[in-house]
């Protein structure tokens, strides 16, 4: 079966450089462990969660990397705790 590729609209690296956060059209937030720039398929998905009722168009990570703000296309903003 064909799996549609992720349509990521926003991305952020954690301050320690060990994880990548992404969000987008499928209304979910993703957390990957950062392993390789050259071979992105090696970066394992750590967590994924449904986050909004419409596509997520923007996100911002706090300077300490402990919280994430997400904004969806229906103008809803949410605050999340980032797993440590």
Residue frames relative to the residue before (quaternion, step in Angstrom):
aa qw qx qy qz dx dy dz
X 1.0000 0.0000 0.0000 0.0000 0.00 0.00 0.00
X 0.4678 -0.6834 0.4981 0.2571 3.55 -1.12 0.77
X 0.1654 -0.7715 0.6084 0.0856 3.55 -0.89 0.96
X 0.4017 -0.7238 0.5112 0.2312 3.55 -0.70 1.12
X 0.4793 -0.6750 0.4695 0.3068 3.62 -0.90 0.84
X 0.5765 -0.5744 0.4524 0.3648 3.55 -1.21 0.55
X 0.2089 -0.7438 0.6209 0.1327 3.55 -1.08 0.77
X 0.0627 -0.8269 0.5584 -0.0225 3.53 0.15 1.36
X 0.2091 -0.7968 0.5614 0.0786 3.56 -0.80 1.09
X 0.7939 0.1411 -0.0498 0.5893 3.59 1.15 -0.58
X 0.0154 -0.7970 0.6031 -0.0277 3.55 -1.07 0.78
X 0.0134 0.7852 -0.6188 0.0185 3.55 -1.16 0.65
X 0.3075 -0.7119 0.5988 0.2002 3.54 -1.18 0.64
X 0.4799 -0.6340 0.5090 0.3295 3.59 -1.04 0.72
X 0.6461 -0.5594 0.3509 0.3827 3.60 -1.10 0.63
X 0.6795 0.4814 -0.2965 0.4676 3.60 1.08 -0.63
X 0.4601 -0.7226 0.4135 0.3086 3.60 1.31 -0.08
X 0.5472 0.6562 -0.3753 0.3594 3.59 1.25 0.16
X 0.7931 0.2121 -0.1065 0.5609 3.60 1.22 -0.38
X 0.2407 -0.7222 0.6301 0.1531 3.52 -1.36 0.47
X 0.1670 -0.7519 0.6296 0.1019 3.57 -1.04 0.84
X 0.0127 0.7998 -0.5995 0.0272 3.55 -1.01 0.81
X 0.0046 0.7841 -0.6203 0.0195 3.57 -1.18 0.56
X 0.1537 0.8276 -0.5303 0.1010 3.56 -1.15 0.46
X 0.8865 -0.1249 0.0843 0.4375 3.48 -1.26 -0.72
X 0.7051 0.4726 -0.2867 0.4441 3.60 1.02 -0.62
X 0.5246 -0.6929 0.3694 0.3291 3.60 1.33 0.34
X 0.5998 0.5675 -0.3435 0.4474 3.58 1.25 0.32
X 0.3086 -0.6794 0.6278 0.2216 3.52 -1.39 0.39
X 0.1399 -0.7885 0.5968 0.0491 3.56 -0.98 0.93
X 0.1118 -0.7580 0.6390 0.0674 3.54 -1.19 0.69
X 0.0512 -0.7937 0.6061 -0.0088 3.56 -0.68 1.17
X 0.4046 -0.6424 0.5797 0.2959 3.55 -1.23 0.50
X 0.3686 -0.7423 0.5228 0.1995 3.59 -0.81 1.06
X 0.0131 -0.8083 0.5860 -0.0554 3.55 -0.62 1.22
X 0.8379 -0.0361 0.0959 0.5361 3.57 0.76 -1.05
X 0.3566 -0.7056 0.5745 0.2119 3.54 -1.00 0.90
X 0.6855 0.5075 -0.2784 0.4416 3.58 0.97 -0.86
X 0.7885 0.1817 -0.0807 0.5820 3.59 1.09 -0.72
X 0.1727 -0.8440 0.4983 0.0977 3.63 0.36 1.22
X 0.5767 0.5995 -0.3810 0.4036 3.63 1.12 -0.53
X 0.6154 0.5574 -0.3436 0.4389 3.60 1.22 -0.37
X 0.5800 0.5896 -0.3753 0.4186 3.60 1.22 -0.35
X 0.2501 -0.8231 0.4882 0.1470 3.61 -0.20 1.23
X 0.4633 -0.6420 0.5393 0.2869 3.53 -1.15 0.75
X 0.2448 -0.7830 0.5606 0.1129 3.57 -0.75 1.09
X 0.8004 -0.0904 0.1163 0.5810 3.55 0.92 -0.94
X 0.0273 -0.7591 0.6504 0.0088 3.53 -1.24 0.62
X 0.0793 0.8083 -0.5812 0.0507 3.56 -0.96 0.78
X 0.5197 -0.5971 0.5145 0.3297 3.52 -1.21 0.70
X 0.1122 -0.8550 0.5062 0.0109 3.60 -0.75 1.00
X 0.8232 0.0814 0.0035 0.5618 3.63 0.95 -0.82
X 0.5521 -0.6145 0.4580 0.3283 3.55 -1.32 0.28
X 0.7506 0.2050 -0.1563 0.6084 3.58 1.28 -0.28
X 0.7362 -0.4218 0.2880 0.4440 3.58 -1.29 0.22
X 0.3817 -0.6944 0.5650 0.2300 3.54 -1.14 0.75
X 0.1776 -0.8338 0.5200 0.0528 3.55 -0.63 1.17
X 0.8058 0.0729 -0.0227 0.5872 3.57 1.21 -0.41
X 0.0367 0.7727 -0.6337 -0.0032 3.51 -1.28 0.45
X 0.0878 -0.7783 0.6201 0.0458 3.54 -1.25 0.48
X 0.2892 -0.7461 0.5832 0.1401 3.51 -0.98 0.97
X 0.4682 -0.6555 0.5031 0.3129 3.59 -0.97 0.81
X 0.6736 -0.5337 0.3365 0.3849 3.58 -1.20 0.58
X 0.7010 0.4485 -0.2754 0.4813 3.60 1.06 -0.66
X 0.4683 -0.7226 0.4051 0.3072 3.59 1.30 -0.08
X 0.5366 0.6633 -0.3828 0.3544 3.57 1.27 0.13
X 0.7905 0.2066 -0.1060 0.5667 3.58 1.21 -0.44
X 0.1778 -0.7710 0.6076 0.0690 3.51 -1.20 0.70
X 0.2016 -0.7368 0.6326 0.1276 3.55 -0.99 0.90
X 0.0532 -0.7742 0.6294 0.0405 3.58 -1.02 0.81
X 0.1269 -0.7726 0.6191 0.0616 3.55 -1.14 0.71
X 0.2200 -0.7901 0.5622 0.1060 3.55 -0.79 1.05
X 0.6922 -0.5071 0.3347 0.3895 3.54 -1.31 0.31
X 0.6604 0.4742 -0.3193 0.4870 3.61 1.21 -0.29
X 0.5593 -0.6666 0.3353 0.3610 3.57 1.34 0.51
X 0.4429 0.6454 -0.4870 0.3874 3.59 1.12 0.63
X 0.1339 -0.7707 0.6203 0.0576 3.55 -0.94 0.99
X 0.0501 -0.7965 0.6026 0.0052 3.57 -0.94 0.92
X 0.2877 -0.7270 0.6028 0.1592 3.51 -1.30 0.60
X 0.0934 -0.8088 0.5806 -0.0040 3.58 -0.85 1.06
X 0.3853 -0.6515 0.5905 0.2800 3.54 -1.25 0.47
X 0.3112 -0.7420 0.5645 0.1841 3.57 -0.92 0.90
X 0.4893 -0.6635 0.4701 0.3152 3.61 -0.82 0.92
X 0.3659 -0.7431 0.5242 0.1977 3.55 -0.96 0.90
